[in-house]
């Protein structure tokens, strides 16, 4: 299915974020345009400091936009009040790279999951039904609810906390998921499983997933569309094949060149000082 036949769910024109003033100002995101479609899987790829995380925080409404406009489901986004922001968050959620800062340390895991059920309008459901939903969500990410109940998030490992964030997504079923290095705290054996779970969730509910990553291999493996970000700008975008197999921007070529290739001899000459 081509993009022009899909529903446009999140878009932006000239989206910019500037920190500071005068000589001390930093342009973190510099007049970027984007169109994300329902059910699409997008990767935004760039090195640390390229502006990826700042852009995600603007998309979530956690950081203000200095210039430009963001549109959600075809309408100019309005998060001008707490209630409007809560309504917006019903449709857009995130999994962050650092799970330790993503939870209220005073809220037990049961409350974390119950909040998701209530946000989706399930506050009046019977207690047994809520427990069934929480158990199903934990099972979806290979956690046992009976081992989670009455614990606090800080009692879990980093990997378990990241899985719990995905369980929240399972309960909330948002239109858009922003995933900032979502498998960073999960061991290699579990990483592919979690990615497959997210893809399955995408297929079941038509959710748009936007990965934020520096991993070109992940971007190629999972993405319909890849955006390459350098110094706050998108230097190119296109299908995964177009970007990874036939890159045009020098920065993209550099990112690809930096991927270790086990069959190639290691080259140390760039790190050696000339003896001439």
N, C-alpha and C positions, 0 to 999 in steps of 0.2 A: 504494500500500500504506500503510495507516495504521500509526502507531507501535506500537499495542498488539498488532500481529501480528508485529512485528520483535523480534529478540533484543536485550535490553538489554545493552550492552557496557561502559558506564562510567557510573557514577552517584555522586552525593554528597548527603549530608544535613548541613546546618549547617556546611559547610566554612569554616573561619576561619583567618586568619593574622594574628598580632599580633607586631610587632617592638618591642623595647624594653620598659620597665617604668614604672609609675607615671605621672608627668606627661609623661614622654617617650615613652610608648608610642604606636605608630601601628597602627591597624587597617587593614591593606592589603586583606584580603578578609574580608567580614563576613557570616557565616552564610548562605552561598549553597547552594541546592539545585539539582540538575540531573539530567537523564536523557538520555543519548546512546545512540542505537540503531545496530545494525550497518548499514552502508551509507549512513547518514545523513550529510549535509553540513551542518555547523553553523558559524555565524559568531558570535563574541563580539566585540561592537563597543563601543568606548569611547575617550575621549581618553587621552592620556598621563597616567599616574598614577591611572588608574581601577581598577587591580588586575588587569588582564588577564594580564600576564606573570607576576605572582606566582602566580596561579591555575594557569597552565600549568606552572610549576616544581613546584607541589604535585602536580599530576596526574602528572607525570613521576617524582616521588619525589626531586627534586633539592632541594626545600625541605620542611621538616617541616610537618605540620599542627598548629596550636595546638589547635583544637577541631573536632569533627565526624568523619565517616567517609567514606571513598572505597571504592566497590565496583567490582571488575573482573570482568566475565563472570559477574555474579550472586553473587560471593563477596566478603566483606570483604577488601580488599587487604592482603597480607602482604609487606612488603619489609624485614623485620627483619634479614636477613642479606645478605651480598654475593651469594651464589648465588641467593637468592630475588629479589633486585633484578635480576640478570641475566636470570632467567627472565621477570620482568615486562617487561623491556625488549625481549624477543623479540616481545611483542605490542603494544608502544606505542613509537613513535619520534617525533622532532621535527625540523622544519626551523626554524632560528632566523633572526631578522632580521639578525643580525651573523654572517656566515659566517667572518670572520677569527678569531673566538674559538671556533669549533666544531671545530677540528682540532688534533691534536697536531703541532706544527711539525717534530718529528723523524721523523714517519712519512710515507713516500712514498705517493703516490696508490694504487699497487698494493696496499700493505698496508691502506689504508683500505677498499678494495673487497673484498680477501680476507677481512678480519675479518667482513664482512657475510655472505659465503658460509659461513665457518666457524660463525658464530652460528646459521645456518639448518641446520647439520648436514652441511655439504658438505666438511668437512676432508679426507676420504679420496678425494674426486673426483680424477680425473686432471688434471694440470696443464693439458692442452689444453682440457678442459671448463671449468675455472675461467677461463681466458683468454677462451673463447667467451662465458661468462656476463658477464664484466666488459665485454667489447666490446659485447654486446647492451645492457647497462645504460647505458653511455655513449651509445650510438646513440639510446636512448630519449629522452635529453635533448639531442640534437644536439651531442654531444661526440664526438671521435675518440679512441678508446682509445690508438691508436698514437702520438698526440701528447701523451697524458697520462702514459704509462708512464715510470717512473723520475724523475718530477718530484715536487717537494714542493708541498703546497697553497699556500704563500706565493708560488710562482711563477705562480699563476693570477690572473686578474682576479677581482673580487668576484662578478661575474655567473657566471663559470665555477665558482667555489667553490659558489655556491648551486645551480647545476645539478648539481654533483657530489653535493650532499646529497640531491637528488631521485633521483639514480642509486642512492644507498645504499638509499633507500626501495624502489626497484624490485627490488633484490636481497633485501632483508629481508622485504618483503611483510608488514608488521605488520597487526594487526587495526585499530589506531587510529593516525592521523597527526595530530600537533599542528603546525600551520603558523603560525608567528609572523611575519607580514608576509613571506611566502615569496618574493615577487617584487620586494622592495625594491631589490635590486642589479641587476635585469635591465632592459634597455631596453624601451621601450613596445612595440616590434614583437615582442619575444620573450615579453612578459608573457602575452598571450592564449594563445600556444602552450603555455607551461608550465602554465597553468591547465587547458587542455584535456587535457594529458598526465596531470595529477593526477586529473582527472575520469575519464579513460579507465582509469587504474589502479584507481580506486575501483570502476568498473563491472566490471572483470575479476575482482577478488578480493573484492569486497564490503567494502572498507576504509572505515571511518568517518574522515572528515576534519573536523578542528576548526580553522577559520581564526581567528586573532587579528588584528584589524584595526581601523583607525579609518576605513576606507573604506566608506561606506554603499553606494556604487555596486557595489563588489565583493561585499559581503554580499548585495545584492539579486540580482545576476547569478548567483551560484553556490549560494546556500543553500537548503536545505529549511527549516531553523529558524534564527532569529536571536535571540540574547540581547543585551540592551543593559545595559552595566555602567557604573555611576556610583558613585564613592567606595566601591568595594569591594562593592557590592550589585548584584544584577540588578534593575533597575527595571521591566523587562517582557521577555517573550519570547513567541514565536509563529512562525507561518509568515512567510516573507519578505514576502508580500503584506500580511499583517496588520500587521506592524511598519513596513514602509516606506510603504505606501499609506494605512494607517489607524492611525497611532501614537496611543497614549493618554498615555504619560508625557511630561511637559514637557521632560525632558532629551532624549528621542528627537526631539521636534519641533525642539529647538534644534540637534541634530546635522544634521537634514535642512535646516534653514534656513541652516546654515553652508556648504552645498554651493553653489559658484558656479553660477549659471545664466546662460549666455552671452546668452540672449535678454532678460534683465531688465536694466534700467538699474542701474548701480552706485549704492549708497547710502552716502554718507560721513558722514551726519549724526550717526551714533552716535559717531564719533571726533572730532567738533567740540565745543569747549567753548561753552557758552551765552554769548552776548554780551548777554543781557538784564540 
